[in-house]
Amino acid sequence: MTHARTKPAGQQRTYGVLVGAIHDGREDPPGHSPHYEIWVQADTNYRIAVNVRSVDGSDVLAHYDPDFSNPTKRDLASLAAGNKGFTALQTGPQGAGLDYLRDDLFPIGAMTPIPAEVQAITLRNLLDAQIKRAKADQGAVVIAFGEFFRDRGRDSTFGFSPEQGVHDVHMMQGNRGNFADDNRINGDGAMFIRFTGGETVALFIRFTTQSTTTDDRGNPR
């Protein structure tokens, strides 16, 4: 059975890219939303919320590349060497964001279901290892494309204030029903960790309910 996705009504969206240093990371505790949370330090504190599983383990697909080298619209080396913080990016036909279906980022058919918790290798395990590696590498930089959020009060995971960061770090087109208003092209989410020397790991995520054939507005064909 496919997990039913939900989102807050009237949610405001600002797509862009967050660049900074990884301070910490961990999966949400049991009973919370199934995300892997990453504490990023840049011009201030941010949190990246990455979907790592669904409630029933059935609707999230991922492609993890431990040695990503394909070009992107926003040059990763330049981003890593540039100013740290969040930068808004235009989406749509003339957009400057990533697109799973139009950019040559990776084969969309290479995406596979995220392993269940009972299996030896999970996305959480992979992220734990990369977060540990990044914390030990003073030159490591995380680059996350997604939707900016900011809320009053302290961050619910790491305690800094205000609570802000990037979520929806996944494909943002091909949706139907409640999520159809998310659809756009050149505005997909993804995450990269670039280490000293240029080695880069990449993570791309989508839901099984999202079509991989879309029109120029990101709607399913």
Secondary structure, 3 states (H helix, E strand, C coil): CCCCCCCCCCCCCCEEEEEEEEEEEEECCCCCCCEEEEEEECCCEEEEEEECCCCCCCCEEEEEECCCCCCCCCCHHHHHHCCCEEEECCCCCCCCCECCCCCCCCCHHHCEECCCCCCCCCHHHHHHHHHHHHHHCCCCEEEEEEEEEEECCCCCCCCCCCEEEEECCCCCCCCCHHHHHHCCCCCECEEEEECCCCCEEEEEEEECCCCCCECCCCCEC
